[in-house]
Amino acid sequence: MENKKNSRLVDALLVLLIILPLALALTLKICTTPDAPLEDGVVISGAQVYFTIPMPLQEWPITAAQVNSWAVILSILGVCLYLTHGIKVIPDSKRQLAAEWIVDTVNKLVKSNMGEQFMDFAPFVAGILALSALSSLSSLLGLFAPTSDLNIVLGWAILVFILITHYKLKGGLWNYIKGFFSPIPVFAPLNIIGEVATPISMSFRHYGNVMSGMVISTLIAYALRSLSNMLLGWLPGILGKIPFLQVGLPAVLSLYFDIFSGCMQAFIFAMLTMMFVATAVPEE
């Protein structure tokens, strides 16, 4: 009985670890967001800067994208600890079955796209999928999605680029340098540009799709509000101020841009990571 009570207490603390970081991030946004001016028009801006840290060369801004990214990371940690708490050799709980299904699915994904020799790469791929997808889905809570900030996604892409270069260097430094002059030396500048373009293309593809969806949703929501005020503003009292035409369509767009598109971009980023790393290893 005592063990069961302790187990439930740990579960409650882990659930709190899942919820609390996102709740604190949302509270910070609410407390620091200035009141929007009453003006005609729509304003689309980047991540809010909470404060800056003095540095030798220039100030280091701490933005909503950074704070929300860490909140998502801590929530993912809480989910992992919750799903694996009290695991047994023979599963007897739905959460252990869910954890095993996630591990099995990622292992199959890595095996089919990278091969047996890259099975140790599965946790990294699972981390990319979870971090990217949940970062995009955090916008459903009213948070600034970290994937809407190019700096965040570019950081992920640079990490992947370091891994790609690491595996390419397994064939030797000379072979790595010689590869830039293949098939003929005149192609060296293009090969170097192509090498540097890998993290840039990965980050801009992910960021561009997520950011464009947010912009489109914002513009359509504002247009529907304006149209509602124009057509139904004559209604008496508070009824004339309710944006009736905003009901429905923004929610449908959110299902696509925030959920489907966000999860799809996470999958594409993970697939590109696996493809680039697997093809970077010299066959010999």
C-alpha positions, -999 to +999 in steps of 0.1 A: +000+000+000+028+024+009+046+016-024+015+023-043+010+057-025+046+066-033+042+057-069+011+078-072+029+107-056+058+104-082+032+102-110+016+134-097+050+152-096+058+140-131+025+153-144+032+186-128+066+186-146+047+182-179+022+210-172+042+235-151+068+246-177+042+254-203+019+271-177+048+293-165+057+302-201+021+312-207+020+332-174+052+350-184+037+359-217+005+372-202+023+393-176+048+409-200+028+414-231+019+451-235-017+461-243-022+462-280-031+497-293-065+503-306-058+508-343-070+496-376-046+470-390-029+438-381+006+435-366+027+404-371+060+405-353+087+381-341+092+366-307+089+390-278+121+400-261+117+395-223+151+409-212+187+411-224+220+399-209+250+422-213+278+405-233+313+417-244+304+421-281+267+428-279+236+422-257+221+387-256+183+389-259+162+363-241+131+359-262+098+341-260+111+315-285+140+305-263+118+304-231+091+284-248+116+260-264+130+252-229+095+248-216+087+223-244+120+204-236+111+202-199+076+190-208+090+163-231+113+152-202+083+149-180+064+129-206+094+105-209+098+101-172+060+095-167+058+069-195+088+050-182+080+052-145+074+018-129+081-002-161+081-039-158+094-068-179+058-077-188+038-046-195+007-042-172-002-006-179-013+015-209+014+040-205+041+013-207+024+000-238+024+035-253+061+039-244+070+006-261+049+015-291+068+048-295+102+031-292+092+004-316+079+029-342+110+050-341+133+020-343+114+008-374+116+043-389+154+045-383+160+009-395+141+014-427+157+047-436+192+044-422+199+007-417+209-016-388+242+002-382+224+034-372+200+019-346+218+039-318+206+070-337+169+063-328+168+084-296+181+114-315+155+110-342+128+106-315+140+138-298+139+158-331+103+145-338+090+153-303+108+187-300+097+199-334+061+187-333+054+199-297+071+232-304+047+238-333+017+225-312+025+249-284+008+277-304-025+260-296-019+271-260-014+307-271+024+305-269+048+318-296+058+286-314+096+282-312+095+268-348+083+302-359+118+316-350+145+310-375+172+311-348+157+280-331+153+259-362+187+270-376+203+258-343+188+223-349+200+223-385+235+233-374+236+204-350+225+180-378+252+195-400+278+188-374+267+152-373+268+149-411+303+163-411+313+140-383+302+109-402+318+121-434+351+125-416+350+088-406+363+082-441+394+103-434+401+140-437+417+137-471+388+118-485+364+145-471+385+173-488+388+152-520+351+149-522+347+186-529+367+182-562+345+153-574+337+146-602+361+172-616+380+200-597+360+228-615+329+217-594+347+225-561+330+259-555+295+244-562+302+214-539+313+238-511+282+259-516+261+227-515+277+216-483+270+249-466+235+251-480+224+219-462+216+235-428+203+266-444+178+248-466+167+225-438+161+255-414+144+277-440+121+249-452+109+242-416+107+278-405+091+290-437+062+265-436+054+271-400+057+309-401+037+312-433+009+292-418+008+315-387+008+346-410-020+332-432-041+322-401-036+357-386-046+376-417-077+355-424-088+358-387-084+396-389-102+398-423-131+378-409-133+401-378-134+432-400-160+417-423-181+407-393-179+443-379-189+457-413-218+433-419-231+428-384-219+459-366-254+473-367-267+448-341-276+464-308-254+465-278-226+439-273-239+417-302-225+442-327-190+437-312-190+399-314-170+387-344-195+360-355-178+353-388-146+343-369-164+313-356-154+281-374-130+289-402-100+299-380-104+267-360-104+246-392-073+265-404-057+258-370-063+221-375-042+222-407-015+248-400-009+242-363-015+204-361-012+187-394+014+210-410+034+213-377+036+175-373+043+170-410+073+195-409+086+176-379+085+144-398+101+159-429+129+174-407+136+141-391+135+123-425+160+148-440+183+143-409+183+105-413+188+107-451+218+132-448+235+113-420+230+079-436+244+090-469+273+108-453+291+076-441+316+064-467+305+029-479+340+015-477 
